[in-house]
Amino acid sequence: MRTIKIIEPQAIDMELHSGGSPLLIAFLKRNEKYSVQLQVLETAHRAHGDTVRFFLYNADYLDTATERFAVKGTPTFLLFHGGREINRLIGESDGATLDEFIGTSVSGLTSPAG
């Protein structure tokens, strides 16, 4: 069962500016690798879900992500904090790689003033 919410393009701004914990948005194309990458994302969510908000970008709108977030390929994982992108991971990922990406990116972050 999927525990990660799908986010629509129009809802991103609200999430980006809601403050609080960092936000990870995964951009995944529905192809032969989709289920594997989704499982990697679910595993990361279980490990970091108490400190990072996780979303899966609606695959029906990936063309808008190309323009707005400069996503040139999938999978791409973008990490935001305080309304700004702080890091990105491009390409297929295994659990250890995504876990390290998240851990390294959010270590030392403080909640944005709000």
C-alpha positions as CSV (number, residue, x, y, z in Angstrom):
1,M,0.0,0.0,0.0
2,R,1.3,3.4,-1.0
3,T,1.8,5.8,1.9
4,I,3.2,8.7,-0.1
5,K,0.7,11.3,-1.3
6,I,0.5,12.2,-5.0
7,I,0.9,16.0,-5.4
8,E,-0.6,18.0,-8.2
9,P,1.3,20.9,-9.8
10,Q,-1.1,23.5,-8.4
11,A,-0.6,22.2,-4.8
12,I,3.1,22.5,-4.8
13,D,3.3,26.2,-3.9
14,M,1.1,25.7,-0.9
15,E,3.3,22.9,0.4
16,L,6.6,24.8,-0.4
17,H,5.5,27.7,1.6
18,S,3.7,25.9,4.5
19,G,7.0,26.0,6.4
20,G,8.2,23.4,8.8
21,S,10.0,20.3,7.8
22,P,11.9,19.7,4.5
23,L,9.9,18.5,1.5
24,L,11.0,15.8,-0.9
25,I,9.2,15.6,-4.3
26,A,9.9,12.5,-6.4
27,F,9.4,12.8,-10.2
28,L,8.9,9.3,-11.5
29,K,7.8,8.2,-15.0
30,R,5.4,5.3,-15.2
31,N,7.7,2.8,-16.9
32,E,9.3,-0.6,-16.2
33,K,11.4,0.9,-13.3
34,Y,8.5,2.8,-11.7
35,S,7.5,0.1,-9.1
36,V,11.1,-0.4,-8.0
37,Q,11.7,3.4,-7.6
38,L,8.4,3.8,-5.8
39,Q,9.5,1.1,-3.3
40,V,12.8,2.8,-2.7
41,L,10.8,6.0,-2.0
42,E,8.4,4.2,0.4
43,T,11.4,2.8,2.3
44,A,12.9,6.3,2.6
45,H,9.6,7.6,3.8
46,R,9.5,5.0,6.5
47,A,13.0,6.0,7.6
48,H,12.7,9.8,7.3
49,G,8.9,10.5,7.4
50,D,9.1,12.0,10.9
51,T,11.4,14.8,9.6
52,V,10.8,15.1,5.9
53,R,7.5,15.4,4.0
54,F,7.3,13.1,1.0
55,F,5.3,13.6,-2.2
56,L,5.1,11.8,-5.5
57,Y,4.6,14.3,-8.4
58,N,1.6,13.4,-10.5
59,A,3.1,11.6,-13.5
60,D,0.4,12.9,-15.8
61,Y,2.0,16.4,-15.5
62,L,5.7,15.6,-15.8
63,D,6.0,18.0,-18.8
64,T,5.2,20.9,-16.5
65,A,8.0,19.8,-14.1
66,T,10.4,20.1,-17.0
67,E,9.6,23.8,-17.3
68,R,9.1,24.8,-13.6
69,F,11.7,22.6,-11.9
70,A,14.2,21.9,-14.7
71,V,13.6,18.2,-14.4
72,K,15.3,16.8,-17.5
73,G,14.8,13.1,-16.8
74,T,13.3,10.7,-14.4
75,P,13.6,9.7,-11.7
76,T,14.5,13.0,-10.1
77,F,14.2,13.7,-6.4
78,L,14.1,17.3,-5.3
79,L,14.5,18.4,-1.7
80,F,13.1,21.8,-0.6
81,H,13.4,23.7,2.7
82,G,12.1,27.1,3.4
83,G,10.4,27.3,0.0
84,R,13.7,26.8,-1.9
85,E,15.3,23.8,-3.5
86,I,18.3,22.7,-1.4
87,N,19.4,19.6,-3.3
88,R,18.5,17.2,-6.1
89,L,19.2,13.6,-6.9
90,I,19.0,12.6,-10.5
91,G,18.7,9.1,-11.8
92,E,17.7,5.7,-10.5
93,S,18.4,5.3,-6.9
94,D,18.7,2.4,-4.5
95,G,17.7,2.6,-0.8
96,A,21.1,3.4,0.5
97,T,21.7,6.2,-2.0
98,L,18.4,7.9,-1.4
99,D,18.8,7.5,2.4
100,E,22.2,9.1,2.3
101,F,21.0,11.9,0.0
102,I,18.2,12.8,2.4
103,G,20.3,12.4,5.5
104,T,23.2,14.5,4.2
105,S,20.8,17.2,2.8
106,V,18.8,17.7,5.9
107,S,21.5,17.4,8.5
108,G,22.0,20.7,10.2
109,L,18.8,22.3,8.8
110,T,16.8,24.4,11.2
111,S,13.2,25.2,10.9
112,P,12.7,28.4,8.8
113,A,11.6,31.4,10.7
114,G,7.9,31.8,10.3
